[in-house]
């Protein structure tokens, strides 16, 4: 459970860093994402999730 909390905290750190460093570009990206079909966003999210699981698996020695 601690690992999950740390992972969520790191997501917030990275996302916060992006918004702080590139606010105008992040607004453009968010606006562009809003125009994409939900099915595409879902597929991209699932691929990102799968890549993350594989990375964690390799890093944790699974």
mmJSON file of the N, C-alpha and C atoms, coordinates in Angstrom:
{"data_MODEL":{"atom_site":{
"group_PDB":["ATOM","ATOM","ATOM","ATOM","ATOM","ATOM","ATOM","ATOM","ATOM","ATOM","ATOM","ATOM","ATOM","ATOM","ATOM","ATOM","ATOM","ATOM","ATOM","ATOM","ATOM","ATOM","ATOM","ATOM","ATOM","ATOM","ATOM","ATOM","ATOM","ATOM","ATOM","ATOM","ATOM","ATOM","ATOM","ATOM","ATOM","ATOM","ATOM","ATOM","ATOM","ATOM","ATOM","ATOM","ATOM","ATOM","ATOM","ATOM","ATOM","ATOM","ATOM","ATOM","ATOM","ATOM","ATOM","ATOM","ATOM","ATOM","ATOM","ATOM","ATOM","ATOM","ATOM","ATOM","ATOM","ATOM","ATOM","ATOM","ATOM","ATOM","ATOM","ATOM","ATOM","ATOM","ATOM","ATOM","ATOM","ATOM","ATOM","ATOM","ATOM","ATOM","ATOM","ATOM","ATOM","ATOM","ATOM","ATOM","ATOM","ATOM","ATOM","ATOM","ATOM","ATOM","ATOM","ATOM","ATOM","ATOM","ATOM","ATOM","ATOM","ATOM","ATOM","ATOM","ATOM","ATOM","ATOM","ATOM","ATOM","ATOM","ATOM","ATOM","ATOM","ATOM","ATOM","ATOM","ATOM","ATOM","ATOM","ATOM","ATOM","ATOM","ATOM","ATOM","ATOM","ATOM","ATOM","ATOM","ATOM","ATOM","ATOM","ATOM","ATOM","ATOM","ATOM","ATOM","ATOM","ATOM","ATOM","ATOM","ATOM","ATOM","ATOM","ATOM","ATOM","ATOM","ATOM","ATOM","ATOM","ATOM","ATOM","ATOM","ATOM","ATOM","ATOM","ATOM","ATOM","ATOM","ATOM","ATOM","ATOM","ATOM","ATOM","ATOM","ATOM","ATOM","ATOM","ATOM","ATOM","ATOM","ATOM","ATOM","ATOM","ATOM","ATOM","ATOM","ATOM","ATOM","ATOM","ATOM","ATOM","ATOM","ATOM","ATOM","ATOM","ATOM"],
"id":[1,2,3,4,5,6,7,8,9,10,11,12,13,14,15,16,17,18,19,20,21,22,23,24,25,26,27,28,29,30,31,32,33,34,35,36,37,38,39,40,41,42,43,44,45,46,47,48,49,50,51,52,53,54,55,56,57,58,59,60,61,62,63,64,65,66,67,68,69,70,71,72,73,74,75,76,77,78,79,80,81,82,83,84,85,86,87,88,89,90,91,92,93,94,95,96,97,98,99,100,101,102,103,104,105,106,107,108,109,110,111,112,113,114,115,116,117,118,119,120,121,122,123,124,125,126,127,128,129,130,131,132,133,134,135,136,137,138,139,140,141,142,143,144,145,146,147,148,149,150,151,152,153,154,155,156,157,158,159,160,161,162,163,164,165,166,167,168,169,170,171,172,173,174,175,176,177,178,179,180,181,182,183,184,185,186],
"type_symbol":["N","C","C","N","C","C","N","C","C","N","C","C","N","C","C","N","C","C","N","C","C","N","C","C","N","C","C","N","C","C","N","C","C","N","C","C","N","C","C","N","C","C","N","C","C","N","C","C","N","C","C","N","C","C","N","C","C","N","C","C","N","C","C","N","C","C","N","C","C","N","C","C","N","C","C","N","C","C","N","C","C","N","C","C","N","C","C","N","C","C","N","C","C","N","C","C","N","C","C","N","C","C","N","C","C","N","C","C","N","C","C","N","C","C","N","C","C","N","C","C","N","C","C","N","C","C","N","C","C","N","C","C","N","C","C","N","C","C","N","C","C","N","C","C","N","C","C","N","C","C","N","C","C","N","C","C","N","C","C","N","C","C","N","C","C","N","C","C","N","C","C","N","C","C","N","C","C","N","C","C","N","C","C","N","C","C"],
"label_atom_id":["N","CA","C","N","CA","C","N","CA","C","N","CA","C","N","CA","C","N","CA","C","N","CA","C","N","CA","C","N","CA","C","N","CA","C","N","CA","C","N","CA","C","N","CA","C","N","CA","C","N","CA","C","N","CA","C","N","CA","C","N","CA","C","N","CA","C","N","CA","C","N","CA","C","N","CA","C","N","CA","C","N","CA","C","N","CA","C","N","CA","C","N","CA","C","N","CA","C","N","CA","C","N","CA","C","N","CA","C","N","CA","C","N","CA","C","N","CA","C","N","CA","C","N","CA","C","N","CA","C","N","CA","C","N","CA","C","N","CA","C","N","CA","C","N","CA","C","N","CA","C","N","CA","C","N","CA","C","N","CA","C","N","CA","C","N","CA","C","N","CA","C","N","CA","C","N","CA","C","N","CA","C","N","CA","C","N","CA","C","N","CA","C","N","CA","C","N","CA","C","N","CA","C","N","CA","C","N","CA","C","N","CA","C","N","CA","C"],
"label_alt_id":[null,null,null,null,null,null,null,null,null,null,null,null,null,null,null,null,null,null,null,null,null,null,null,null,null,null,null,null,null,null,null,null,null,null,null,null,null,null,null,null,null,null,null,null,null,null,null,null,null,null,null,null,null,null,null,null,null,null,null,null,null,null,null,null,null,null,null,null,null,null,null,null,null,null,null,null,null,null,null,null,null,null,null,null,null,null,null,null,null,null,null,null,null,null,null,null,null,null,null,null,null,null,null,null,null,null,null,null,null,null,null,null,null,null,null,null,null,null,null,null,null,null,null,null,null,null,null,null,null,null,null,null,null,null,null,null,null,null,null,null,null,null,null,null,null,null,null,null,null,null,null,null,null,null,null,null,null,null,null,null,null,null,null,null,null,null,null,null,null,null,null,null,null,null,null,null,null,null,null,null,null,null,null,null,null,null],
"label_comp_id":["UNK","UNK","UNK","UNK","UNK","UNK","UNK","UNK","UNK","UNK","UNK","UNK","UNK","UNK","UNK","UNK","UNK","UNK","UNK","UNK","UNK","UNK","UNK","UNK","UNK","UNK","UNK","UNK","UNK","UNK","UNK","UNK","UNK","UNK","UNK","UNK","UNK","UNK","UNK","UNK","UNK","UNK","UNK","UNK","UNK","UNK","UNK","UNK","UNK","UNK","UNK","UNK","UNK","UNK","UNK","UNK","UNK","UNK","UNK","UNK","UNK","UNK","UNK","UNK","UNK","UNK","UNK","UNK","UNK","UNK","UNK","UNK","UNK","UNK","UNK","UNK","UNK","UNK","UNK","UNK","UNK","UNK","UNK","UNK","UNK","UNK","UNK","UNK","UNK","UNK","UNK","UNK","UNK","UNK","UNK","UNK","UNK","UNK","UNK","UNK","UNK","UNK","UNK","UNK","UNK","UNK","UNK","UNK","UNK","UNK","UNK","UNK","UNK","UNK","UNK","UNK","UNK","UNK","UNK","UNK","UNK","UNK","UNK","UNK","UNK","UNK","UNK","UNK","UNK","UNK","UNK","UNK","UNK","UNK","UNK","UNK","UNK","UNK","UNK","UNK","UNK","UNK","UNK","UNK","UNK","UNK","UNK","UNK","UNK","UNK","UNK","UNK","UNK","UNK","UNK","UNK","UNK","UNK","UNK","UNK","UNK","UNK","UNK","UNK","UNK","UNK","UNK","UNK","UNK","UNK","UNK","UNK","UNK","UNK","UNK","UNK","UNK","UNK","UNK","UNK","UNK","UNK","UNK","UNK","UNK","UNK"],
"label_asym_id":["A","A","A","A","A","A","A","A","A","A","A","A","A","A","A","A","A","A","A","A","A","A","A","A","A","A","A","A","A","A","A","A","A","A","A","A","A","A","A","A","A","A","A","A","A","A","A","A","A","A","A","A","A","A","A","A","A","A","A","A","A","A","A","A","A","A","A","A","A","A","A","A","A","A","A","A","A","A","A","A","A","A","A","A","A","A","A","A","A","A","A","A","A","A","A","A","A","A","A","A","A","A","A","A","A","A","A","A","A","A","A","A","A","A","A","A","A","A","A","A","A","A","A","A","A","A","A","A","A","A","A","A","A","A","A","A","A","A","A","A","A","A","A","A","A","A","A","A","A","A","A","A","A","A","A","A","A","A","A","A","A","A","A","A","A","A","A","A","A","A","A","A","A","A","A","A","A","A","A","A","A","A","A","A","A","A"],
"label_entity_id":["1","1","1","1","1","1","1","1","1","1","1","1","1","1","1","1","1","1","1","1","1","1","1","1","1","1","1","1","1","1","1","1","1","1","1","1","1","1","1","1","1","1","1","1","1","1","1","1","1","1","1","1","1","1","1","1","1","1","1","1","1","1","1","1","1","1","1","1","1","1","1","1","1","1","1","1","1","1","1","1","1","1","1","1","1","1","1","1","1","1","1","1","1","1","1","1","1","1","1","1","1","1","1","1","1","1","1","1","1","1","1","1","1","1","1","1","1","1","1","1","1","1","1","1","1","1","1","1","1","1","1","1","1","1","1","1","1","1","1","1","1","1","1","1","1","1","1","1","1","1","1","1","1","1","1","1","1","1","1","1","1","1","1","1","1","1","1","1","1","1","1","1","1","1","1","1","1","1","1","1","1","1","1","1","1","1"],
"label_seq_id":[1,1,1,2,2,2,3,3,3,4,4,4,5,5,5,6,6,6,7,7,7,8,8,8,9,9,9,10,10,10,11,11,11,12,12,12,13,13,13,14,14,14,15,15,15,16,16,16,17,17,17,18,18,18,19,19,19,20,20,20,21,21,21,22,22,22,23,23,23,24,24,24,25,25,25,26,26,26,27,27,27,28,28,28,29,29,29,30,30,30,31,31,31,32,32,32,33,33,33,34,34,34,35,35,35,36,36,36,37,37,37,38,38,38,39,39,39,40,40,40,41,41,41,42,42,42,43,43,43,44,44,44,45,45,45,46,46,46,47,47,47,48,48,48,49,49,49,50,50,50,51,51,51,52,52,52,53,53,53,54,54,54,55,55,55,56,56,56,57,57,57,58,58,58,59,59,59,60,60,60,61,61,61,62,62,62],
"pdbx_PDB_ins_code":[null,null,null,null,null,null,null,null,null,null,null,null,null,null,null,null,null,null,null,null,null,null,null,null,null,null,null,null,null,null,null,null,null,null,null,null,null,null,null,null,null,null,null,null,null,null,null,null,null,null,null,null,null,null,null,null,null,null,null,null,null,null,null,null,null,null,null,null,null,null,null,null,null,null,null,null,null,null,null,null,null,null,null,null,null,null,null,null,null,null,null,null,null,null,null,null,null,null,null,null,null,null,null,null,null,null,null,null,null,null,null,null,null,null,null,null,null,null,null,null,null,null,null,null,null,null,null,null,null,null,null,null,null,null,null,null,null,null,null,null,null,null,null,null,null,null,null,null,null,null,null,null,null,null,null,null,null,null,null,null,null,null,null,null,null,null,null,null,null,null,null,null,null,null,null,null,null,null,null,null,null,null,null,null,null,null],
"Cartn_x":[0.812,0.0,0.857,2.009,2.921,3.441,3.743,4.215,3.176,1.908,0.849,0.801,0.918,0.911,2.108,3.258,4.457,4.277,3.721,3.494,2.537,1.452,0.507,1.152,1.969,2.666,3.617,4.313,5.22,4.465,3.29,2.463,2.125,1.733,1.406,2.621,3.783,5.007,5.323,5.282,5.614,4.594,3.319,2.3,2.374,2.585,2.732,3.938,5.022,6.214,5.933,5.217,4.884,4.014,2.992,2.113,2.863,3.803,4.561,5.581,6.199,7.251,6.703,5.597,5.06,3.548,3.083,1.633,0.897,1.468,0.789,0.735,1.828,1.852,0.898,0.823,-0.076,-1.54,-1.859,-3.226,-3.541,-2.548,-2.74,-2.958,-2.17,-2.299,-3.659,-4.095,-5.396,-6.526,-6.424,-7.458,-7.476,-6.304,-6.229,-6.795,-6.505,-7.022,-8.544,-9.108,-10.567,-11.252,-10.521,-11.117,-10.969,-10.17,-9.945,-11.111,-11.372,-12.443,-12.106,-13.136,-12.945,-12.292,-12.623,-12.043,-10.526,-10.034,-8.594,-7.933,-8.54,-7.987,-7.964,-9.009,-9.066,-7.926,-7.715,-6.636,-5.273,-5.049,-3.767,-3.573,-4.623,-4.536,-4.226,-4.865,-4.607,-3.185,-2.684,-1.298,-0.33,-0.579,0.285,0.27,-0.905,-1.022,-0.234,-0.347,0.372,1.883,2.337,3.775,4.236,3.446,3.796,3.886,2.957,2.989,4.251,4.599,5.805,7.053,7.118,8.271,8.382,7.261,7.279,7.695,7.198,7.533,9.044,9.648,11.088,11.894,11.477,12.214,12.144,10.974,10.784,11.31,11.813,12.414,11.42,10.272,9.23,9.55],
"Cartn_y":[-1.193,0.0,1.259,1.18,2.326,2.604,1.538,1.72,2.444,2.132,2.798,4.283,4.607,6.008,6.758,6.128,6.751,6.942,5.952,6.066,7.208,7.31,8.409,9.765,9.831,11.079,11.469,10.493,10.789,11.269,10.709,11.19,12.659,13.018,14.409,15.32,14.856,15.648,15.898,14.839,14.984,15.857,15.633,16.445,17.896,18.097,19.46,20.166,19.435,20.006,20.443,19.604,19.958,21.206,21.279,22.45,23.701,23.568,24.727,25.193,24.261,24.602,25.048,24.448,24.718,24.951,25.988,26.15,26.371,27.157,27.414,26.162,25.435,24.199,23.161,23.071,22.107,22.459,23.762,24.154,23.739,23.9,23.473,21.967,21.213,19.751,19.33,19.958,19.619,19.954,21.093,21.466,20.497,20.087,19.132,17.776,17.346,16.068,16.087,17.245,17.356,17.139,17.331,17.156,15.733,14.927,13.554,12.658,11.625,10.694,9.931,9.638,8.924,7.563,6.899,5.577,5.662,6.711,6.88,7.161,8.042,8.334,7.086,6.274,5.032,4.09,3.941,3.057,3.559,4.86,5.43,5.211,5.405,5.173,3.727,2.801,1.378,0.992,1.542,1.254,1.831,3.059,3.666,2.855,2.374,1.562,0.263,-0.389,-1.641,-1.426,-0.35,-0.048,0.193,0.909,1.145,-0.138,-1.057,-2.345,-3.114,-3.119,-3.838,-3.215,-1.886,-1.225,-1.57,-1.501,-1.849,-3.293,-4.188,-5.591,-5.796,-5.146,-5.31,-4.666,-3.48,-2.778,-3.526,-4.081,-4.792,-6.219,-6.637,-7.961,-9.091,-8.805,-9.811,-10.714],
"Cartn_z":[0.0,0.0,0.0,0.651,0.676,-0.738,-1.492,-2.865,-3.719,-3.526,-4.276,-3.93,-2.672,-2.252,-2.837,-2.84,-3.415,-4.916,-5.598,-7.037,-7.356,-6.61,-6.83,-6.547,-5.512,-5.197,-6.331,-6.908,-8.018,-9.253,-9.495,-10.607,-10.382,-9.174,-8.875,-9.022,-8.6,-8.732,-10.201,-11.007,-12.422,-13.139,-12.883,-13.539,-13.073,-11.808,-11.303,-11.901,-12.076,-12.693,-14.129,-14.874,-16.25,-16.311,-15.442,-15.437,-14.993,-14.07,-13.602,-14.643,-15.335,-16.287,-17.645,-18.072,-19.407,-19.374,-18.68,-18.533,-19.859,-20.743,-22.016,-22.877,-22.934,-23.727,-23.137,-21.816,-21.182,-21.463,-21.526,-21.886,-23.322,-24.209,-25.6,-25.696,-24.953,-24.966,-24.425,-23.332,-22.754,-23.722,-24.41,-25.379,-26.545,-26.988,-28.093,-27.66,-26.447,-25.954,-25.876,-25.576,-25.475,-26.821,-27.909,-29.238,-29.768,-29.106,-29.572,-29.178,-29.968,-29.607,-28.321,-27.552,-26.288,-26.495,-27.59,-27.844,-28.006,-28.665,-28.831,-27.49,-26.702,-25.373,-24.502,-24.608,-23.836,-24.243,-25.552,-26.035,-25.597,-25.704,-25.281,-23.777,-23.002,-21.561,-21.22,-21.932,-21.682,-22.061,-23.163,-23.563,-22.537,-22.085,-21.078,-19.792,-19.412,-18.21,-18.358,-19.515,-19.75,-19.725,-20.354,-20.338,-18.901,-18.128,-16.73,-15.925,-16.145,-15.439,-15.809,-17.073,-17.521,-16.889,-16.867,-16.255,-14.782,-14.062,-12.635,-12.455,-13.307,-13.215,-13.357,-14.346,-14.551,-13.428,-12.985,-11.935,-10.611,-10.3,-9.035,-9.082,-10.225,-10.308,-10.487,-11.108,-11.283,-12.394],
"occupancy":[1.0,1.0,1.0,1.0,1.0,1.0,1.0,1.0,1.0,1.0,1.0,1.0,1.0,1.0,1.0,1.0,1.0,1.0,1.0,1.0,1.0,1.0,1.0,1.0,1.0,1.0,1.0,1.0,1.0,1.0,1.0,1.0,1.0,1.0,1.0,1.0,1.0,1.0,1.0,1.0,1.0,1.0,1.0,1.0,1.0,1.0,1.0,1.0,1.0,1.0,1.0,1.0,1.0,1.0,1.0,1.0,1.0,1.0,1.0,1.0,1.0,1.0,1.0,1.0,1.0,1.0,1.0,1.0,1.0,1.0,1.0,1.0,1.0,1.0,1.0,1.0,1.0,1.0,1.0,1.0,1.0,1.0,1.0,1.0,1.0,1.0,1.0,1.0,1.0,1.0,1.0,1.0,1.0,1.0,1.0,1.0,1.0,1.0,1.0,1.0,1.0,1.0,1.0,1.0,1.0,1.0,1.0,1.0,1.0,1.0,1.0,1.0,1.0,1.0,1.0,1.0,1.0,1.0,1.0,1.0,1.0,1.0,1.0,1.0,1.0,1.0,1.0,1.0,1.0,1.0,1.0,1.0,1.0,1.0,1.0,1.0,1.0,1.0,1.0,1.0,1.0,1.0,1.0,1.0,1.0,1.0,1.0,1.0,1.0,1.0,1.0,1.0,1.0,1.0,1.0,1.0,1.0,1.0,1.0,1.0,1.0,1.0,1.0,1.0,1.0,1.0,1.0,1.0,1.0,1.0,1.0,1.0,1.0,1.0,1.0,1.0,1.0,1.0,1.0,1.0,1.0,1.0,1.0,1.0,1.0,1.0],
"B_iso_or_equiv":[0.0,0.0,0.0,0.0,0.0,0.0,0.0,0.0,0.0,0.0,0.0,0.0,0.0,0.0,0.0,0.0,0.0,0.0,0.0,0.0,0.0,0.0,0.0,0.0,0.0,0.0,0.0,0.0,0.0,0.0,0.0,0.0,0.0,0.0,0.0,0.0,0.0,0.0,0.0,0.0,0.0,0.0,0.0,0.0,0.0,0.0,0.0,0.0,0.0,0.0,0.0,0.0,0.0,0.0,0.0,0.0,0.0,0.0,0.0,0.0,0.0,0.0,0.0,0.0,0.0,0.0,0.0,0.0,0.0,0.0,0.0,0.0,0.0,0.0,0.0,0.0,0.0,0.0,0.0,0.0,0.0,0.0,0.0,0.0,0.0,0.0,0.0,0.0,0.0,0.0,0.0,0.0,0.0,0.0,0.0,0.0,0.0,0.0,0.0,0.0,0.0,0.0,0.0,0.0,0.0,0.0,0.0,0.0,0.0,0.0,0.0,0.0,0.0,0.0,0.0,0.0,0.0,0.0,0.0,0.0,0.0,0.0,0.0,0.0,0.0,0.0,0.0,0.0,0.0,0.0,0.0,0.0,0.0,0.0,0.0,0.0,0.0,0.0,0.0,0.0,0.0,0.0,0.0,0.0,0.0,0.0,0.0,0.0,0.0,0.0,0.0,0.0,0.0,0.0,0.0,0.0,0.0,0.0,0.0,0.0,0.0,0.0,0.0,0.0,0.0,0.0,0.0,0.0,0.0,0.0,0.0,0.0,0.0,0.0,0.0,0.0,0.0,0.0,0.0,0.0,0.0,0.0,0.0,0.0,0.0,0.0],
"pdbx_formal_charge":[null,null,null,null,null,null,null,null,null,null,null,null,null,null,null,null,null,null,null,null,null,null,null,null,null,null,null,null,null,null,null,null,null,null,null,null,null,null,null,null,null,null,null,null,null,null,null,null,null,null,null,null,null,null,null,null,null,null,null,null,null,null,null,null,null,null,null,null,null,null,null,null,null,null,null,null,null,null,null,null,null,null,null,null,null,null,null,null,null,null,null,null,null,null,null,null,null,null,null,null,null,null,null,null,null,null,null,null,null,null,null,null,null,null,null,null,null,null,null,null,null,null,null,null,null,null,null,null,null,null,null,null,null,null,null,null,null,null,null,null,null,null,null,null,null,null,null,null,null,null,null,null,null,null,null,null,null,null,null,null,null,null,null,null,null,null,null,null,null,null,null,null,null,null,null,null,null,null,null,null,null,null,null,null,null,null],
"auth_seq_id":[1,1,1,2,2,2,3,3,3,4,4,4,5,5,5,6,6,6,7,7,7,8,8,8,9,9,9,10,10,10,11,11,11,12,12,12,13,13,13,14,14,14,15,15,15,16,16,16,17,17,17,18,18,18,19,19,19,20,20,20,21,21,21,22,22,22,23,23,23,24,24,24,25,25,25,26,26,26,27,27,27,28,28,28,29,29,29,30,30,30,31,31,31,32,32,32,33,33,33,34,34,34,35,35,35,36,36,36,37,37,37,38,38,38,39,39,39,40,40,40,41,41,41,42,42,42,43,43,43,44,44,44,45,45,45,46,46,46,47,47,47,48,48,48,49,49,49,50,50,50,51,51,51,52,52,52,53,53,53,54,54,54,55,55,55,56,56,56,57,57,57,58,58,58,59,59,59,60,60,60,61,61,61,62,62,62],
"auth_comp_id":["UNK","UNK","UNK","UNK","UNK","UNK","UNK","UNK","UNK","UNK","UNK","UNK","UNK","UNK","UNK","UNK","UNK","UNK","UNK","UNK","UNK","UNK","UNK","UNK","UNK","UNK","UNK","UNK","UNK","UNK","UNK","UNK","UNK","UNK","UNK","UNK","UNK","UNK","UNK","UNK","UNK","UNK","UNK","UNK","UNK","UNK","UNK","UNK","UNK","UNK","UNK","UNK","UNK","UNK","UNK","UNK","UNK","UNK","UNK","UNK","UNK","UNK","UNK","UNK","UNK","UNK","UNK","UNK","UNK","UNK","UNK","UNK","UNK","UNK","UNK","UNK","UNK","UNK","UNK","UNK","UNK","UNK","UNK","UNK","UNK","UNK","UNK","UNK","UNK","UNK","UNK","UNK","UNK","UNK","UNK","UNK","UNK","UNK","UNK","UNK","UNK","UNK","UNK","UNK","UNK","UNK","UNK","UNK","UNK","UNK","UNK","UNK","UNK","UNK","UNK","UNK","UNK","UNK","UNK","UNK","UNK","UNK","UNK","UNK","UNK","UNK","UNK","UNK","UNK","UNK","UNK","UNK","UNK","UNK","UNK","UNK","UNK","UNK","UNK","UNK","UNK","UNK","UNK","UNK","UNK","UNK","UNK","UNK","UNK","UNK","UNK","UNK","UNK","UNK","UNK","UNK","UNK","UNK","UNK","UNK","UNK","UNK","UNK","UNK","UNK","UNK","UNK","UNK","UNK","UNK","UNK","UNK","UNK","UNK","UNK","UNK","UNK","UNK","UNK","UNK","UNK","UNK","UNK","UNK","UNK","UNK"],
"auth_asym_id":["A","A","A","A","A","A","A","A","A","A","A","A","A","A","A","A","A","A","A","A","A","A","A","A","A","A","A","A","A","A","A","A","A","A","A","A","A","A","A","A","A","A","A","A","A","A","A","A","A","A","A","A","A","A","A","A","A","A","A","A","A","A","A","A","A","A","A","A","A","A","A","A","A","A","A","A","A","A","A","A","A","A","A","A","A","A","A","A","A","A","A","A","A","A","A","A","A","A","A","A","A","A","A","A","A","A","A","A","A","A","A","A","A","A","A","A","A","A","A","A","A","A","A","A","A","A","A","A","A","A","A","A","A","A","A","A","A","A","A","A","A","A","A","A","A","A","A","A","A","A","A","A","A","A","A","A","A","A","A","A","A","A","A","A","A","A","A","A","A","A","A","A","A","A","A","A","A","A","A","A","A","A","A","A","A","A"],
"auth_atom_id":["N","CA","C","N","CA","C","N","CA","C","N","CA","C","N","CA","C","N","CA","C","N","CA","C","N","CA","C","N","CA","C","N","CA","C","N","CA","C","N","CA","C","N","CA","C","N","CA","C","N","CA","C","N","CA","C","N","CA","C","N","CA","C","N","CA","C","N","CA","C","N","CA","C","N","CA","C","N","CA","C","N","CA","C","N","CA","C","N","CA","C","N","CA","C","N","CA","C","N","CA","C","N","CA","C","N","CA","C","N","CA","C","N","CA","C","N","CA","C","N","CA","C","N","CA","C","N","CA","C","N","CA","C","N","CA","C","N","CA","C","N","CA","C","N","CA","C","N","CA","C","N","CA","C","N","CA","C","N","CA","C","N","CA","C","N","CA","C","N","CA","C","N","CA","C","N","CA","C","N","CA","C","N","CA","C","N","CA","C","N","CA","C","N","CA","C","N","CA","C","N","CA","C","N","CA","C","N","CA","C","N","CA","C","N","CA","C"],
"pdbx_PDB_model_num":[1,1,1,1,1,1,1,1,1,1,1,1,1,1,1,1,1,1,1,1,1,1,1,1,1,1,1,1,1,1,1,1,1,1,1,1,1,1,1,1,1,1,1,1,1,1,1,1,1,1,1,1,1,1,1,1,1,1,1,1,1,1,1,1,1,1,1,1,1,1,1,1,1,1,1,1,1,1,1,1,1,1,1,1,1,1,1,1,1,1,1,1,1,1,1,1,1,1,1,1,1,1,1,1,1,1,1,1,1,1,1,1,1,1,1,1,1,1,1,1,1,1,1,1,1,1,1,1,1,1,1,1,1,1,1,1,1,1,1,1,1,1,1,1,1,1,1,1,1,1,1,1,1,1,1,1,1,1,1,1,1,1,1,1,1,1,1,1,1,1,1,1,1,1,1,1,1,1,1,1,1,1,1,1,1,1]
}}}
